[in-house]
């Protein structure tokens, strides 16, 4: 065994730091390469100039809000006025404040995915403080979590359980801007969406297709979450359960003209 003096330890530390730096550079290079490949793949069929511009912007421009998205969730939503219309939703979320998450939603987790909506997620304390009319726009997450319908693919089991132990008590407000179950283009106005609150509501064929594609088992996830306590749902959430619901509509209104000086900074 050789003698380990200070210079040896210092040399090892420098080597470790260089190794870490090299690893980070390599990882960054791989990430940049993925962005370029994804941009070029999605842009197939577009003019070459547009494809090159998209690829360059993807690697050169900082996109801080997108980089901060830390959690990928996969679940299903139903239209607030029609349980028969159910769609898969891939959420990408950031824990913006201690009692507020915000998510962008795509139809799938793929480079060419369609942006279909947004969701805000709040704590029960913040939900209780909402005006009664506002509460009608929100749904609970208790059944999504306990049933295993809502999943976080790729997260280690211990971390996933801790995450969903918090999420099970929360409430979400979701609007879809693309009715992709009906149209191949984002026609119309944003639609309010809701979540399932009991067994037998979600379309099993959609869940099974999702499970096969992601390589997961909703049944197994449900069994593993059996020990997560089921919270008491706050009054005012999930308004459709009463037999009446709310939905957005397009309405013509009078246009108000204000002073242009109000908008000059």
Buried (B, 14 or more C-beta within 10 A) or exposed (E): EEEEEEEEEEEEEEEEEEEEEEEEEEEEEEEEEEBBEBBBEBBEEEEEEEBBBBBEEBEEEEEEEEEEBEBBBBBBBBBBBEBEBBBBBBBBBBBBEEBBBBBBBBBBBEEEBBBBBBBBBBBBEBBEEBEEEEBBBBBBBBBBBBBBBBBBBEBEEEEBBEBBBEBBBBBBBBBBBBBBEEEEEBEBEBBBBBBBBEEEBBBEEBBEEBBEEBEBBBEEBBEBBEEBEEBEBBEBBBBBEEEEBBEBEEEEEEEEEEEEEEEEE
